[in-house]
């Protein structure tokens, strides 16, 4: 598909923002390359923020809320928000088109994730969209206007943004397979340094996110296989 056709597809999303800390020029350069390869670069508005002096989580929270507020003020029907450590893989114009078809028909959707971690997943009538029980990661998502207006009223309560978002877990969907991941760029969130080290032990967030997606899409089969293997082991022992 040529760049103009891709740009027309992305036109469904009225406002598209990418959050970036002012000192992280390296991330913005990488993000621009990522957006360019999926035909999105011309549509993205970078929202440059300063690192919060005391609380990284509060800074992240306020940055996301700033993007939501800008989208509402621009009278956007839907608002796409990315973080600057974005990494696109498995992107498919046809899949994006089917996803947009779903959003156009299903008026009750609240959030669409281009990638995240979930604690539950089930198929929809659209092969490129799954309904999910959102758990965490807010590096690539879209809000519809009604839900954005609800979220923007929620002030900082010492709760990370994705934790707050998971508590509003209704009518959440994800493009399938996911197309957006977080890169291995070093985090600016000092509260997550140990967690980031742990994640890297398991191959980084990109791999963890793919494992999470695969497990919840095939949970019944995976559990059944484990039960059968366990039963065979027990029979062999006795």
BELWO-V327026 format. One record per pair of residues at least 4 apart in sequence whose C-alpha atoms are under 7 Angstrom apart, sorted by sequence separation. I is the first residue (numbers start at 1). J is the second residue. D is the distance in Angstrom with one decimal. If there is no record, write none. Layout:
BEGIN
[[I & J & D] [I & J & D]]
END
This chain:
BEGIN
[[1 & 5 & 6.3] [2 & 6 & 6.5] [3 & 7 & 6.1] [4 & 8 & 6.3] [5 & 9 & 6.4] [6 & 10 & 6.4] [7 & 11 & 6.2] [20 & 24 & 6.9] [24 & 28 & 6.6] [25 & 29 & 6.2] [26 & 30 & 6.4] [27 & 31 & 5.9] [28 & 32 & 6.1] [29 & 33 & 6.5] [30 & 34 & 6.4] [31 & 35 & 6.1] [32 & 36 & 6.0] [33 & 37 & 6.4] [34 & 38 & 6.9] [35 & 39 & 6.3] [36 & 40 & 5.7] [40 & 44 & 6.6] [52 & 56 & 5.6] [55 & 59 & 6.4] [56 & 60 & 6.3] [57 & 61 & 6.1] [58 & 62 & 6.1] [59 & 63 & 6.1] [60 & 64 & 6.3] [61 & 65 & 6.3] [62 & 66 & 6.0] [63 & 67 & 6.5] [64 & 68 & 6.3] [65 & 69 & 6.0] [66 & 70 & 6.2] [67 & 71 & 6.2] [68 & 72 & 6.3] [69 & 73 & 6.1] [70 & 74 & 6.2] [71 & 75 & 6.4] [72 & 76 & 5.7] [82 & 86 & 6.9] [92 & 96 & 6.3] [93 & 97 & 6.1] [94 & 98 & 6.3] [95 & 99 & 6.1] [96 & 100 & 6.2] [97 & 101 & 6.2] [98 & 102 & 6.4] [99 & 103 & 6.4] [100 & 104 & 6.1] [101 & 105 & 6.3] [102 & 106 & 5.9] [103 & 107 & 6.8] [143 & 147 & 6.4] [144 & 148 & 6.1] [145 & 149 & 6.3] [146 & 150 & 6.7] [147 & 151 & 6.2] [148 & 152 & 6.1] [149 & 153 & 6.9] [159 & 163 & 6.4] [160 & 164 & 6.3] [161 & 165 & 6.1] [162 & 166 & 6.1] [163 & 167 & 6.6] [165 & 169 & 6.9] [174 & 178 & 7.0] [192 & 196 & 5.8] [193 & 197 & 6.2] [194 & 198 & 6.3] [195 & 199 & 6.1] [196 & 200 & 6.2] [197 & 201 & 6.5] [199 & 203 & 6.6] [200 & 204 & 4.2] [203 & 207 & 5.7] [204 & 208 & 6.3] [205 & 209 & 5.8] [206 & 210 & 6.4] [207 & 211 & 6.2] [208 & 212 & 6.1] [209 & 213 & 6.2] [210 & 214 & 6.1] [211 & 215 & 6.0] [212 & 216 & 6.3] [213 & 217 & 6.1] [214 & 218 & 6.2] [215 & 219 & 5.2] [218 & 222 & 6.2] [219 & 223 & 6.1] [220 & 224 & 6.1] [221 & 225 & 6.1] [222 & 226 & 6.4] [223 & 227 & 6.2] [224 & 228 & 6.2] [225 & 229 & 6.1] [226 & 230 & 6.0] [227 & 231 & 6.1] [228 & 232 & 6.2] [229 & 233 & 6.2] [230 & 234 & 6.2] [231 & 235 & 6.2] [232 & 236 & 6.1] [233 & 237 & 6.2] [234 & 238 & 6.3] [1 & 6 & 6.8] [35 & 40 & 4.9] [36 & 41 & 4.7] [51 & 56 & 6.9] [71 & 76 & 5.4] [124 & 129 & 6.3] [143 & 148 & 5.8] [159 & 164 & 6.2] [199 & 204 & 5.0] [203 & 208 & 7.0] [35 & 41 & 4.7] [124 & 130 & 5.5] [199 & 205 & 6.2] [52 & 59 & 4.8] [123 & 130 & 4.8] [124 & 131 & 6.5] [20 & 28 & 6.8] [51 & 59 & 6.4] [71 & 79 & 5.9] [122 & 130 & 5.6] [123 & 131 & 6.4] [32 & 41 & 6.3] [121 & 130 & 6.4] [122 & 131 & 5.4] [121 & 131 & 5.8] [122 & 132 & 6.4] [68 & 79 & 7.0] [121 & 132 & 4.3] [120 & 132 & 5.5] [121 & 133 & 6.3] [120 & 133 & 4.8] [49 & 63 & 6.9] [118 & 132 & 6.4] [119 & 133 & 5.5] [118 & 133 & 5.6] [119 & 134 & 6.3] [118 & 134 & 4.6] [119 & 135 & 5.8] [117 & 134 & 6.6] [118 & 135 & 4.6] [117 & 135 & 5.5] [118 & 136 & 6.8] [117 & 136 & 5.3] [116 & 136 & 6.3] [117 & 137 & 6.2] [184 & 204 & 6.7] [116 & 137 & 5.2] [116 & 138 & 6.8] [182 & 205 & 6.3] [183 & 206 & 7.0] [102 & 126 & 6.7] [138 & 162 & 5.9] [182 & 206 & 6.1] [115 & 140 & 6.2] [137 & 162 & 6.0] [181 & 206 & 5.4] [18 & 44 & 6.6] [20 & 46 & 6.8] [22 & 48 & 5.4] [114 & 140 & 5.4] [136 & 162 & 5.3] [16 & 43 & 6.5] [17 & 44 & 5.5] [18 & 45 & 6.2] [19 & 46 & 6.0] [20 & 47 & 6.1] [21 & 48 & 5.7] [22 & 49 & 5.6] [113 & 140 & 6.0] [114 & 141 & 5.6] [136 & 163 & 6.6] [16 & 44 & 5.1] [17 & 45 & 4.8] [18 & 46 & 4.7] [19 & 47 & 4.9] [20 & 48 & 5.0] [21 & 49 & 4.9] [22 & 50 & 5.6] [113 & 141 & 4.2] [16 & 45 & 6.2] [17 & 46 & 5.7] [18 & 47 & 5.8] [19 & 48 & 6.2] [20 & 49 & 6.2] [21 & 50 & 5.5] [99 & 128 & 5.9] [112 & 141 & 5.6] [113 & 142 & 6.3] [10 & 40 & 6.8] [17 & 47 & 6.5] [21 & 51 & 6.1] [98 & 128 & 6.3] [99 & 129 & 6.1] [111 & 141 & 6.9] [112 & 142 & 5.1] [136 & 166 & 6.9] [111 & 142 & 5.6] [112 & 143 & 6.7] [135 & 166 & 5.6] [7 & 39 & 5.7] [111 & 143 & 4.8] [134 & 166 & 5.6] [6 & 39 & 5.4] [7 & 40 & 6.3] [95 & 128 & 5.8] [110 & 143 & 5.9] [111 & 144 & 6.6] [110 & 144 & 5.5] [134 & 169 & 6.3] [3 & 39 & 5.6] [133 & 169 & 6.4] [110 & 147 & 5.6] [134 & 172 & 6.9] [133 & 172 & 6.7] [132 & 172 & 5.7] [140 & 180 & 6.5] [131 & 172 & 5.9] [132 & 173 & 5.3] [131 & 173 & 4.3] [132 & 174 & 6.6] [130 & 173 & 5.5] [131 & 174 & 6.4] [139 & 182 & 6.9] [19 & 63 & 6.8] [129 & 173 & 6.6] [130 & 174 & 5.4] [129 & 174 & 5.7] [130 & 175 & 6.5] [129 & 175 & 4.6] [130 & 176 & 6.4] [128 & 175 & 5.7] [129 & 176 & 5.2] [128 & 176 & 4.8] [17 & 67 & 6.6] [31 & 84 & 5.5] [34 & 87 & 6.3] [86 & 139 & 6.7] [31 & 85 & 6.5] [34 & 88 & 6.3] [31 & 86 & 6.1] [15 & 71 & 6.0] [28 & 84 & 6.0] [83 & 139 & 4.8] [27 & 84 & 5.7] [82 & 139 & 5.0] [83 & 140 & 6.7] [27 & 85 & 6.1] [82 & 140 & 4.4] [81 & 140 & 5.8] [82 & 141 & 6.7] [115 & 174 & 6.6] [81 & 141 & 5.6] [111 & 171 & 6.9] [112 & 172 & 6.1] [113 & 173 & 6.2] [114 & 174 & 5.9] [15 & 76 & 6.2] [80 & 141 & 5.7] [81 & 142 & 6.3] [110 & 171 & 5.5] [111 & 172 & 4.9] [112 & 173 & 4.8] [113 & 174 & 4.5] [114 & 175 & 5.5] [14 & 76 & 5.3] [80 & 142 & 4.1] [109 & 171 & 5.2] [110 & 172 & 5.9] [111 & 173 & 6.2] [112 & 174 & 5.2] [113 & 175 & 6.5] [14 & 77 & 6.4] [15 & 78 & 6.9] [16 & 79 & 6.1] [17 & 80 & 6.2] [18 & 81 & 5.8] [19 & 82 & 6.3] [20 & 83 & 6.6] [79 & 142 & 5.4] [80 & 143 & 6.5] [109 & 172 & 6.6] [115 & 178 & 4.9] [14 & 78 & 5.8] [15 & 79 & 5.1] [16 & 80 & 4.6] [17 & 81 & 4.9] [18 & 82 & 4.6] [19 & 83 & 4.9] [20 & 84 & 5.4] [78 & 142 & 6.6] [79 & 143 & 5.2] [114 & 178 & 5.6] [115 & 179 & 6.1] [13 & 78 & 5.8] [14 & 79 & 6.2] [15 & 80 & 6.2] [16 & 81 & 5.9] [17 & 82 & 6.2] [18 & 83 & 5.3] [19 & 84 & 5.9] [78 & 143 & 5.5] [79 & 144 & 6.5] [114 & 179 & 5.7] [115 & 180 & 4.9] [13 & 79 & 6.4] [18 & 84 & 6.1] [78 & 144 & 4.3] [114 & 180 & 5.3] [115 & 181 & 6.1] [13 & 80 & 6.5] [77 & 144 & 6.1] [78 & 145 & 5.3] [77 & 145 & 4.9] [76 & 145 & 6.8] [99 & 175 & 6.5] [68 & 148 & 6.3] [69 & 152 & 6.6] [68 & 152 & 6.6] [65 & 152 & 6.0] [9 & 97 & 6.8] [91 & 179 & 5.3] [90 & 179 & 5.4] [89 & 179 & 5.1] [88 & 179 & 5.5] [89 & 180 & 6.4] [88 & 180 & 4.7] [117 & 209 & 5.9] [87 & 180 & 5.7] [88 & 181 & 6.2] [116 & 209 & 6.7] [86 & 180 & 6.6] [87 & 181 & 4.9] [118 & 212 & 7.0] [86 & 181 & 5.9] [87 & 182 & 5.5] [117 & 212 & 6.4] [121 & 216 & 5.6] [122 & 217 & 6.9] [86 & 182 & 5.1] [87 & 183 & 5.5] [120 & 216 & 5.9] [121 & 217 & 6.2] [85 & 182 & 5.5] [86 & 183 & 6.1] [58 & 156 & 6.9] [85 & 183 & 5.4] [61 & 160 & 6.4] [61 & 161 & 4.9] [85 & 185 & 6.5] [57 & 160 & 5.6] [56 & 189 & 5.4] [56 & 190 & 6.8]]
END
